[in-house]
Amino acid sequence: MTPSPVEKCAKCHDTAQEMEIVACRDCHVKNPFSAEQLAAKNADPLRYHIDQIGLKAAYHQGCIGCHEEMDGPTGCQDCHTRNETGDAFYNAGEFAPKGKAQPAGHH
Amino acid sequence: MSEISRRRFLAAGLAGGAATTLTVSKSAFGSALLEGYPEGMGVLVDLTRCIGCRSCEAACNKEQKLPEPDMPFDDPAAFDQEYHPGLKRRTSESAYTVVNRYDVGTDKPVYRKVQCNHCNEPTCLTSCFVNAYKKTKEGAVVYNSKVCVGCRTCKVACPFNIPAYSYSSAFDPVIKKCIFCYDTRLKKGLPPACVEICPQEALTFGNRKDLIKIANQRIKDNPNLYVDHIYGEKEVGGTSWIYISSVPFDQVGFDTTLPREPVINNVKGFLGMVPMVLAIWPALFTGFHLLATKNKHGEDHGASHGSEEEK
């Protein structure tokens, strides 16, 4: 059986001091797949936290779980207002493809 | 005397042949356990995290400068499209990756991203007779479209149905597929565009060997969530892109009947015999010829029925 987070973390963190402020970004970095991050991961073969998600994913995974339970907004545009750059990226709005009805992915 | 030398000759020939076969087999099957380049990169796809936003499709389209899509990338109607009745969307010359939705009876649908899996021993590469494909040390399977003759053998050979063909090009149709953003990103140590855009980190980029550890840790830490299998760890000799899922893989479009060994191993034994044929047969048949000629000389003296036929 998986130990509770307290038991599990305490094995290494029992002497750690309680901190006044804990910021998401203290653990979840902005660019989790940068060459520096991957090099740091490789440099320590005994590293336990090998699966630390990045800041963007931490926000999304942290927020969406509760939002689903509490019937909060969960759609992309419920939080992120779509601008012109977004429309261009997703080929939506005024950048939407016109007059094509062929299904994608034929051959 | 000639009987003995023939026997000796045949015995020596067989021994030589057997020795060559053994040597060839050993080297041919030696790579069965090849696990790709040690520094090879990969992507771990966690199906439990994907929410089907299709941002990866949009990012791929922009990064690879692909043509305009058929419908906006934020239109969920794309999930209802089929390229043949009953078959979900697949990769094409204008989309190197697609996300498909599977309703498997769980509360929420499961989404599965499709793109080249960048095999450790790629069948497309093996099947290509102009040698257009290359497995780079970073793990990407790339191809040179300048030498592609458009034979589409790789399309048939790929166990994942990935290579697409530019049927729209009348004069220079070539194969098109995901190249792991090799030219623009991977080569420079950057993750591919789809990984970078993913809001959920359903895609994790890293050294393939580390990704296996991460995948095992996620399964171990959440035994009730995940199926105890890493798809692509062993399939067809291992792929750079690997997957973990909360539902059995065959329910979300994965081929679970693929062998664990690279597909090339099915033909390596046979192909390994080709050099043996080249090395042994000339000597063998020269021997036969000499023996036959020697007999003929003997027959000339003895004047048997053989000389009758010669006339």
Interface residues (C-beta under 8 A of the other chain):
Chain A: T2 P32 F33 S34 A35 L38 K41 N42 I50 D51 I53 G54 K56 A57 H60 Q61 I64 C76 F89 Y90 N91 A92 G93 F95 A96 P97 K100 A101 Q102 P103 A104 G105 H106 H107
Chain B: R49 I51 C53 S55 A58 A59 N61 K62 E68 P69 D70 M71 P72 F73 D74 D75 A78 Q81 E82 Y83 R89 R90 T91 S92 E93 S94 A95 V98 A164 Y165 Y167 G189 L190 P191 V195 E196 C198 P199 Q200 E201 T204 F205 G206 N207 D210 K213 I214 Q217 R218 D221 P223
